[in-house]
Amino acid sequence: MPKLSEKAKKLLEGKNFAFVATLNKDGTPQLTPTWVDTDGENLLVNTALGRQKAKNVKRDPRVTVGVFDIGNPYEYISVTGKVVRSTTGKAADEHIDKLAMKYLGKAKYPWSSPQEKRVIFTIRPSKSV
């Protein structure tokens, strides 16, 4: 398993946006801008169950994630890997609040709704550029 470089960790830990590419049922790519995080070894993406990327990952766990430096978009990483774990429940809800603090400076994710169920995708890198 490739390890995340220091550059990758820095971009993932910073207030930088990611684009997550998943595969639609017909094989075409689906691309979504999103917030991103890391546990130091893997990438973490939080979304809601029922969204297209969640449907795609359930069927095919292969993804590519691109992250660019918000201060210099020419500085970026691209990580290809697989979703190896999906975490729901309290941990996913707490994680979206952590991301809201990182990206918005707010203690709670402002767009939460009781109908929405959050999920954290843990993405294990297989290739990193």
QUILIN-V890090 format. One line per field, one symbol per residue. ss: DSSP state (2 for helix, 1 for strand, 0 for the rest). Layout:
ss->???
//
This chain:
ss->000002222222200001111110000011111100110000111111000222222220011111111001111111111111111102222222222222220000000000000111111111110
//
